């Protein structure tokens, strides 16, 4: 899909990896939300970004391919053997011109803010040494600090990612000693909770780095935490983390789907 807003400073393509299978909510990308399949909402949000010149859905499922193309958007059939979304995005990126900027948008985030995409792309274009730009949000619920499904990120000088983990990092030693343990510190000290950031699923890659990354062997830390961004860090990649402009709802469960339906059907999604 061509974007008709501001002319981008560089060839920026949003690629949405889309598979039918889902452990907790099978076929979720084709479920009806506000009178159309969920995947089409995600495409429209990505296309609304001023930075993106083209939106491409990369899928291995003919049902998804048909829904996307029948909706007037662009789709590409990819291998069914990919182990991750980034591998699927990399296959699609091989068809694009050299030095393209690739935005990996999760297909199950139909409320993603176009402004968040723009922030991440701008960070990539403004830092010529970065390999990846990704996004994060403040953690507001103490339960999320302990939840291994909520990935935490530690950010250093200049917004550079130092580490991603399913464990509570960084560990507030002084506050934990003062209040007895980490749970006590989180409950009693708002400053402790403010130290934690949740990694969210938007990625911006330089095409050439993405193609190299997809061919790298899995690393020990990646296998240990089951986080592929650690493979990039272990191979010396520079990952910049920017604040998400608005929170986005990822659809993993039936409950998430209902939350998204309320937002989209009310027309209250943030732009």
C-alpha positions in Angstrom: 0.0 0.0 0.0 1.4 3.4 -0.9 1.3 6.1 1.7 0.3 9.5 0.3 1.5 11.8 3.2 4.9 13.4 3.5 7.6 12.1 1.2 9.9 9.9 3.3 13.5 10.8 3.7 14.5 7.3 2.9 12.8 4.1 1.6 10.8 3.0 4.7 8.7 -0.1 4.4 6.5 -1.5 7.2 6.4 -5.3 7.0 3.8 -7.1 9.1 4.6 -10.8 9.7 1.3 -12.7 9.8 0.7 -16.3 10.5 -2.6 -18.0 11.1 -1.5 -20.3 14.0 -1.7 -18.9 17.5 -1.5 -21.0 20.7 -4.0 -19.0 22.7 -6.2 -17.5 20.0 -6.1 -19.4 16.7 -6.8 -17.3 13.6 -6.8 -14.1 15.6 -5.6 -11.9 12.7 -8.8 -12.8 10.8 -11.2 -12.3 13.6 -13.8 -9.6 13.0 -13.3 -6.3 14.9 -15.3 -3.2 14.1 -16.7 -4.8 10.9 -13.4 -6.0 9.4 -10.6 -8.5 10.1 -8.1 -7.5 12.8 -5.1 -7.6 10.4 -6.7 -4.8 8.2 -6.8 -2.5 11.2 -3.1 -3.0 11.8 -2.3 -2.3 8.2 -4.3 1.0 8.3 -2.5 2.1 11.4 0.9 1.4 9.9 0.0 3.2 6.7 -1.0 6.2 8.7 2.6 6.8 9.7 4.1 9.8 7.9 7.4 7.9 7.6 6.1 4.8 5.9 6.0 4.7 2.1 4.8 1.1 1.8 3.0 -1.6 3.9 3.6 -5.2 3.1 2.1 -8.2 4.9 4.4 -11.3 4.9 2.4 -14.5 5.5 2.5 -18.2 4.9 -1.3 -18.6 5.0 -3.5 -18.3 1.9 -6.5 -17.1 4.0 -4.6 -14.2 5.3 -3.1 -13.4 1.9 -6.6 -13.3 0.4 -8.1 -11.1 3.1 -5.3 -8.6 2.8 -5.3 -8.5 -1.0 -9.1 -8.5 -1.2 -9.0 -5.5 1.1 -6.8 -3.6 -1.4 -3.5 -4.0 0.4 -0.2 -5.8 -0.5 0.8 -9.2 0.7 3.7 -11.6 0.0 3.6 -15.4 0.5 6.6 -16.5 2.5 8.0 -19.8 3.8 6.1 -21.9 6.3 9.3 -23.0 8.0 10.2 -19.7 9.7 10.7 -20.0 13.5 10.1 -16.3 14.2 8.4 -13.2 12.9 11.8 -11.5 12.2 12.8 -14.4 10.0 9.6 -13.9 8.0 10.2 -10.2 7.8 13.8 -10.8 6.6 12.6 -13.0 3.7 10.3 -10.2 2.6 13.1 -7.6 3.0 15.2 -9.5 0.5 12.9 -8.3 -2.2 13.4 -4.6 -1.2 16.1 -2.2 -2.4 19.4 -1.9 -0.6 19.6 0.5 2.4 15.8 0.3 3.0 14.6 0.9 6.5 12.3 -2.0 7.7 9.6 -1.5 10.3 8.5 -4.7 11.8 4.9 -4.2 13.0 3.2 -7.0 14.9 0.0 -8.0 13.1 -1.9 -8.4 16.3 -1.5 -4.7 17.4 -4.4 -3.0 15.7 -4.2 0.0 18.0 -0.5 0.8 17.4 0.1 4.6 17.2 1.4 5.8 13.9 3.3 8.4 15.9 5.2 5.7 17.7 6.3 4.3 14.4 7.4 7.8 13.4 9.4 8.2 16.6 11.2 4.9 16.0 12.0 5.6 12.4 13.2 9.1 13.2 15.6 7.7 15.8 17.0 5.3 13.2 17.4 8.0 10.6 19.0 10.4 13.2 21.6 7.8 14.4 23.6 6.4 11.5 25.4 3.9 13.8 22.2 2.2 15.1 21.3 -1.3 13.8 17.9 -1.6 15.5 15.4 0.8 17.1 12.7 -0.6 19.3 10.2 0.8 21.8 9.4 0.6 25.5 6.8 1.8 28.0 6.9 2.5 31.7 5.6 -0.4 33.9 2.7 0.8 36.0 1.6 -2.5 37.6 3.9 -4.1 40.2 2.7 -7.5 39.0 4.3 -6.9 35.6 7.7 -6.5 37.2 7.5 -10.2 38.3 5.7 -11.5 35.2 8.1 -13.4 32.9 5.8 -12.7 30.0 6.5 -9.0 30.4 10.0 -8.4 29.0 12.0 -5.8 30.9 14.7 -3.6 29.3 17.5 -1.7 30.8 18.5 1.4 28.9 21.9 3.2 29.2 23.3 6.4 27.9 21.9 7.8 24.7 18.9 5.4 24.8 21.1 2.3 24.1 19.7 -1.0 25.2 22.0 -2.8 27.7 19.9 -5.9 28.3 16.5 -7.5 27.9 15.2 -10.0 30.4 12.1 -11.8 31.7 13.5 -11.2 35.2 13.0 -8.0 37.2 15.9 -5.8 36.1 17.5 -3.7 37.3 17.5 -4.9 40.9 17.1 -2.1 43.4 19.4 -3.4 46.2 19.1 -0.4 48.6 15.3 -0.2 48.4 15.0 -4.0 48.7 17.1 -4.1 51.8 15.2 -1.2 53.2 11.7 -2.7 52.7 12.7 -6.3 53.2 12.6 -7.6 49.6 11.8 -6.4 46.0 8.0 -6.9 46.5 8.1 -4.7 49.6 10.1 -2.0 47.8 7.7 -2.0 44.8 4.7 -1.8 47.1 6.1 1.0 49.4 8.3 3.1 47.1 7.0 4.6 43.9 10.5 5.5 42.8 11.4 1.8 42.7 8.6 1.0 40.2 9.6 3.9 38.0 12.9 2.2 37.3 11.2 -0.5 35.3 10.4 -0.4 31.6 8.5 -2.9 29.5 9.8 -3.7 26.1 7.2 -3.5 23.4 7.1 -5.3 20.1 7.9 -2.6 17.4 11.3 -2.9 15.7 13.0 -0.8 13.0 15.9 -2.4 11.2 18.4 -1.4 8.6 17.8 -3.9 5.9 21.3 -5.1 5.6 21.6 -5.7 9.4 18.3 -7.6 9.4 19.5 -9.9 6.6 22.6 -10.7 8.5 20.7 -11.1 11.8 18.4 -13.7 10.3 21.4 -15.8 9.3 23.1 -15.7 12.8 23.1 -18.7 15.0 21.0 -18.6 18.1 23.1 -17.5 21.1 23.3 -18.9 24.6 21.4 -15.9 26.2 18.7 -16.0 23.5 18.1 -19.7 24.2 18.2 -19.1 28.0 15.6 -16.2 28.0 13.9 -17.1 24.7 14.4 -13.5 23.5 15.8 -13.1 20.0 16.9 -9.5 20.6 19.6 -10.9 22.9 21.1 -12.6 19.8 21.6 -9.1 18.3 23.2 -7.8 21.5 25.5 -10.7 21.8 26.7 -10.1 18.3 27.5 -6.5 19.0 24.4 -4.8 17.6 23.5 -1.2 18.7 19.9 -1.2 19.7 18.3 2.2 20.5 15.1 2.2 22.7 12.6 5.0 22.4 9.4 5.7 24.4 6.2 4.5 22.8 4.1 7.5 22.0 0.9 5.7 23.2 0.2 2.3 24.7 -0.8 -0.4 22.2 -2.9 -3.5 22.9 -1.5 -6.7 21.7 -4.1 -9.3 21.1 -3.0 -12.6 22.6 -6.2 -13.7 24.4 -10.0 -13.5 24.0 -9.9 -10.9 26.8 -7.4 -8.8 24.8 -9.7 -9.1 21.7 -12.6 -7.7 23.7 -10.5 -4.8 24.9 -9.5 -4.0 21.3 -13.1 -4.2 20.1 -14.2 -1.7 22.7 -11.5 0.7 21.6 -12.0 0.3 17.9 -15.7 0.2 17.9 -15.8 3.4 20.0 -13.4 5.2 17.7 -11.4 6.1 20.8 -8.0 4.8 19.6 -5.1 7.3 19.9 -3.3 8.5 16.8 
